Amino acid sequence: MEFVTLLGIVPVLYLCFVIWKLFDERKDQECFLLNYQCYKPPDDRKLGTEYCGKIISRNPYLGLGEYKFLLKAVVSSGIGEHTYAPRNFFLGREVQPTLEDAHLELDEFFHDSIAKLLSRSQLSPSDIDVLVVNVSMCAAVPSLTSRIINHYKMRDDIKAYNLTGMGCSASLVSLDIINNIFKSQKNKLALLVTSESLSPNWYSGKDKSMILANCLFRTGGCAILLTNKRSLKHKSMLRLKCLVRTHHGARDDSFGCCMQKEDDEGRLGFYLGKSLPRAATRAFVDNLRVISPKILPTGELMRFMVMSLVKKLSKKSCAKTPSCGGMAKTPLNLKAGVDHFCLHTGGKAVIDGVGKSLDLNEYDVEPARMTLHRFGNTSASSLWYVLGYMEAKKRLKKGERILMISFGAGFKCNSCLWEVMRDVEDANVWKDCIDEYPPQCLANPFLDRYGWIHGLDDLTNVHVPDFLS
């Protein structure tokens, strides 16, 4: 009888062991952010108002109409005069860059931010198991990962991944790669390096859809340490809860709205088409449809479903009754599951559009607005400058949740949700200026300097030197 009882207990114990083992293994698959270091170039690379005018005046192909368009775009961009540009811009060689210019721009970032990150984290380059680098518009040989491995003398068995052409949303693509590696390999430490190469990518032509990129993009980058080591969990800043990627590359208009190409005269540049806002909206809506159930409480989802049903029935009723006024729009309330919004600083219109779509207030969009003003659009690394602003303002408290949203060529919309593991308040790259933000009135030096062109309809009698003086 005791033997029969023992036989009955053994399967139960084995089942409990299997369940515990599965639960325990899941803990080794989590992705934690240990630390990150944004890049701040030296002051001699600041792109002030005066120098912007000089760079514009050096383009011999621009007519007065293009000058007016370009300066209007700068004035309305939301970008301040403390952003940064590559060194070849200050040497007057933005039109004729060399490969060395691209390497120098990225090496300065690699040698500064990665070294600071490892020092702050008290780690050695040999501790890194996985290296992922994303720089969309520079495909070097050997790869950029190889440049980093060579400089820091990393291990021979390091797993290296080099991404190009993924656009402004590449940072979360890299994060997804690391997260997937963590699900299959235990006790790993990963270094994510995200930046963009502007040195060889200045557009020197006169196509307005390609001139616009010159106004928005600035130098920047970020190095991020991630791990799935349980022993480092208590040191981590953030824990990744979920990540969703949406890719509309199968749609021709989405695929072609944002790309590197040559203009009609053979000059290489970055094209931003008129269909870009529509493509971004579609990708954004589809992405929200997938991530919302993952981040919102059940009560909010039920409320949305009920209100959507009522709205749908109301529309049918309105169709039969012409005098019916209809129902008000009832979007998902993401604030029910999110405490902070980390928005891509693609431009003032992007921030305004996402903020309006999600019914965010000025407090919610302040980090993105201030980042755009101080650092500009630093492409894939911009999300981390926004996160740095939140941290410097001591907004991030243990248990709170951060939603990151980014857009990129392809066309892509990627988003992820982080949980704050401890109160974080390091000023990071904002240390020398965080007390100045947000100002009571966000100064626009370009408006002060060139604002008069908004009311100028006829430029035929204006000479270029006078126009920029």
C-alpha angles and dihedrals in degrees: 000000000000089000091054090049090051091051088054094049096049096066090047091051091046091051091050090049092051092049092048091047092052091048092047093049091053089062088061090054097060121113118226128185108222101179144328137204123205119205124244113186119216119279093252087072096057112129104220129183095262094050093047087059091051093051091049092049091053092067105096093190098063119103124202091267091056091047090054093048094046096048092045088054091051092047093053096038098093090232121136129211098258096077122114138242134189119275096249088064089063091046091056093247102112090116095050106035124171131219087250089060090058092046093048093050093052096038091056089055095043094049094046108040101033092049092049092047094051091045093050091047093046091233134135125228087243089064092067114103100175130033122190121179126184121190109150104198104040120069103179127184114246089035125253089252088058091052090054094044091050095048096047095034094231125186124291092235097052114133107233128191123184118195126194133172095025095119130209093333093058093105092069091042088058090046090053091053091052092045090054091049090052090055092062103030127053131218098015131156116206133193117207116195117189128180145117135242112232099162097086096031107071111128112227099181134088105246104126094211088059099037089064093071089061089062098051112039124082137172118275145121145176137216117208132190117212132176145173094203110130090208090063097047093100090055096050125109100203140016120212110235101178142338128203127191123196120191123186096179090126089068110083095212092049092046094051102040096085120028148127110256146139122264124230090279095050098256114143119233146136114275122213109188131205090248091062097096091050092047091048092050093051093048091045093052093048091048092050090050090061102038099041096075088050096055108028127083118249092250093060092047091051091048091051092048092050094046092046090052091049090049092050092050090046091055091053090049091048090053089060094040111049093191093060113120097210132221128295118251112271110196124180113277100230090180087075088073104019130065101183134027119214104194128188111253094226090144142304092282092052093052092045092048096049091043092053093045092053094039092240123170128224092269090058096050096037095094092054094044093049092046091052090050096047103035106012123216104330091179116227094003095056094093091063094053087053090050089048090055091053090049094047089052089052092237097134114091130176113279096019121125130229125202116206118198124185137172130205147167116288083056103276140162116189128180139174140182124227130192117215108236097192139359106285124194110155110141091215112174092352094063098110098044111023093104089061092059133122095021119203088244119023102228118224107201091183090056090051091050104036105013092112091075090072091074095040113102099166121051098166094107096042118099119215096242090051090046092059098038 
